[in-house]
């Protein structure tokens, strides 16, 4: 169930990065970018943070051996 929730969340966020609802021309701009481009950039940043969180917190290692914390150099 947890895996399905993660996949569904990532899919919804990825679909949300596409500026679907900016159909009409607009003179609005944010930081010198058209509003649709700013929206897409902000949504992509949010998506990348969520993916980073999922990889950091939810990634299960399939290796059964204990992790070696010593430096192997």
TASULNOR-V973001 format. One record per backbone hydrogen bond with DSSP energy under -1.0 kcal/mol. CO is the residue of the C=O (numbers start at 1). NH is the residue of the N-H. E is the energy in kcal/mol with one decimal. If there is no record, write none. Layout:
# TASULNOR-V973001
co=CO nh=NH e=E
co=CO nh=NH e=E
This chain:
# TASULNOR-V973001
co=1 nh=5 e=-2.1
co=2 nh=6 e=-2.2
co=3 nh=7 e=-2.6
co=4 nh=8 e=-2.6
co=5 nh=9 e=-2.4
co=6 nh=10 e=-2.7
co=7 nh=11 e=-2.4
co=8 nh=12 e=-2.5
co=9 nh=13 e=-2.5
co=10 nh=14 e=-2.5
co=11 nh=15 e=-2.5
co=12 nh=16 e=-1.7
co=14 nh=17 e=-1.0
co=18 nh=20 e=-2.5
co=21 nh=23 e=-1.1
co=28 nh=35 e=-1.3
co=30 nh=33 e=-1.9
co=33 nh=30 e=-2.6
co=34 nh=38 e=-2.3
co=35 nh=39 e=-2.4
co=36 nh=40 e=-2.2
co=37 nh=41 e=-2.4
co=38 nh=42 e=-2.6
co=39 nh=43 e=-2.7
co=40 nh=44 e=-2.1
co=41 nh=45 e=-2.0
co=42 nh=46 e=-2.2
co=43 nh=47 e=-2.5
co=44 nh=48 e=-2.4
co=45 nh=49 e=-2.0
co=46 nh=50 e=-2.1
co=47 nh=51 e=-2.4
co=48 nh=52 e=-2.3
co=49 nh=53 e=-2.4
co=50 nh=54 e=-2.6
co=51 nh=55 e=-2.5
co=52 nh=56 e=-2.4
co=53 nh=57 e=-3.0
co=54 nh=58 e=-1.9
